[in-house]
Amino acid sequence: MLDLHTPTAKSMIDFNARPEAGKAAMSAIRALQDLARIATPQAIAQVAAQHYPGVPLQMAIAKLEIEITQARTEFAAYAAQCKEVHDAERERLAPVRGSAVRRTFAIHEQLEQIGREIAHAQSETESRRKKMSEAKMTQAEIDNLAPAVADTSVLLAERERLTVELNSLNAFISTNDESLLPDGFELTEPLKISFPVDKLLS
């Protein structure tokens, strides 16, 4: 008899948070598949004979089969339990995950926009300095009115804040651990796109 604890949503989250555990589990599955491939009737008979000494060989093999079948049945039931818990948790988190994914897309767009604004600010600064130089202003005057490096501190701070938020969202998406969601995270509805009826009928 297999002595297994009832699977929980927390155990699923803990598993998801450990990629190395997932790799180890897949390795164990491959080992089981390989065992079934390399097993032979002769090997099964010898194992049964040693597992049930003094029992007629055919009966020993039958007893071993019963043990294997029982273990398989119990494990199959447990695997079904795990899947049920996993599926229920996935369904519960679907709106949260959807909102998190949409927010990551929005952040990527914001980060791209900030990158463009930083480049534009630097370009504007260089343009101003060039015009001042062409106007025969001194280097000191140019540096005083238009420092060589544009002040993008506000943009850089916003980029840093968004990057931290993005990292938190990605951590949640990969693990389903809600404790990793950024502060102030809110659920959002998918964008609904509607078409005029006359367009659909044309």
N, C-alpha and C positions, 0 to 999 in steps of 0.2 A: 504493500500500500504506500502510495506517495503521500508524504506529509507536507502539504503546501499551504502557505497562507493565502487568504483571499486577496486577489489583486486589487489595488486601489489607484485612484487617479494620481495620487502623489508618487506612487512607485513608478507610474508611467512617465511622469515629469522628471523624476530622478534619472530614469534610464535615458530619456531624450537629452538630458544635460550632459551625458557622458558618451561622446562619440566612440571612445575606445571600447566601451561596453557593447555598443552595437556591432563593432567589428568582431569582437570576441564571440558574440552570439552567432553571427553569420559563420564564423569559423567552426563553431560547435555543430551547426546544422550541416555544414559540408562534411564534417567528420562522421555524423550519423548516416548521411547519404552514402558515404564511402564504405561504411561498415556493412550496409545492406548490399552493396555491390560486391564486396570481397567475401561475404559469408558463403560457405559451401555446406552441403548436406553432411559431409563427413565431419566438418568442424563443429556443426551444431550437435551432431551425435556425440562427439567426444566431450563437449561441454556438458551436455545433459547427463552423460554417464558419470562424470566427476561431480556434478552438482547433486545428483541423487544416487549415491553409491548403494549397491545392493538391490536396486530396483531394475526390473527387466528393461532393456534398452528402449523398446518402443514406448513403454509407459513413461520412462524418464524423459524421452523427447516430448511426449504429450504434456507432461507436467511443466517442462520448460516453456513450451508454447503457451500454456495457460498463463504463466507468469509474464511472459512478454506481451501477450494480448491484454492482460489486465493493466500492465504499466502503460501500454499504448492507449487504452481506453481512458484511463485516468488523466494521462497527459493531454489527450485530445479534448477532454472536458475542461481541463484547466486552460488550455490554449483558447478555447471558445470563450471562457470567462474573461480572459485577458483582452480578447478582441472586443467583447461587449463593453468592457470598461473603457477601452481605448476609443471605440466608436462614439460612446456616449459623451466622453470628454471632448472629442473632436467636434461633435455637434454643438455642445455647449459653448465652445470657444470660437465657433465659426464666425459670429459677428465681430468678436474681438480681433481675431486674426485678419478678417477682411478690412477692418478699420486700420489695423497696424500696417498692412500692406499698402493701403491707399495713402497713409501718412508718409511712408517711406518714399513713395513716388513723388509726393508733394515736396518733401525735403530735398530730394535730388534736383527737382526743378528750381527750388530756392537756392541751392548751392551753386547751380550753374549760373543763375542770375547774379548772385553775389560775385562769382568769378568774373563775369562780364563787367560788373560795376567797378570792381577793383582795377581791372585792366583799363577801363575807360577813364577812371580817375587819374591813373598814372599817365595815360596818354594826354589828358587835358593839361596836367602839370607840365609835361615836356613841351607841349605846344605853347603854353604861356611863357615858359622860360626861353623858348626859341624866339618868340616875338619880342620879348624884352631885350634879348641879346642883339637882335636886329635893330632895335631902337637905340643901341649904343649905351644901354644902362650898364652900370658896373656890376661885377660879379657879386659884390656884397649886397647891392640893391636887389638883384635878382633872387639871391638866396633868402633875403629877408621877406620879400613879397611872395615868392613861390619856392618853398623848400624843394630840394631835388626829389625827395620821397614824398609822395602824396599821403595825406593823413587819412588812412583807411581803417583806423582803430575800431570804429563802430562796426564796420562791415566785417572785420576780422573777428570781433567778439561774437557777432551773430553767427558767423560761420562755425566758430568753435561750439557755440550752444547747440546749433543744429546737428553738428557732428556727434556730440554726446547723445542727443536724443535719438539720432539714427542708429547708433551703436546699441542703445537700449532696446529699440524696436527690433533690430535684427536678432538680438539675443533672445527676445521673447519668441519671435517667429521660429527660431531653430529649436526651441525647447518646450514651448507652451507654458513656461513658468511665468504666471502673471505678476509675480513679485519683481520681475525684471522690467516691467513696463515703466516708461518715464512718468515722473510726477505730472499730474494734470492731464493724463491721457483721457481722451473722450471717444466714445463710439460715434461713428459717422455712417450715414446711409450711402449706398452706392449711387453714383450719379445716374439719374434717369434721363434718357434721351427719348423725346417724343417727336413724332413726325405728323404734320398736318394730314388729316384724313384724305383730302383731295390729292395729296402727293402719293399716298399709298395706293389709291384707286386708279391713278393715271398710268 
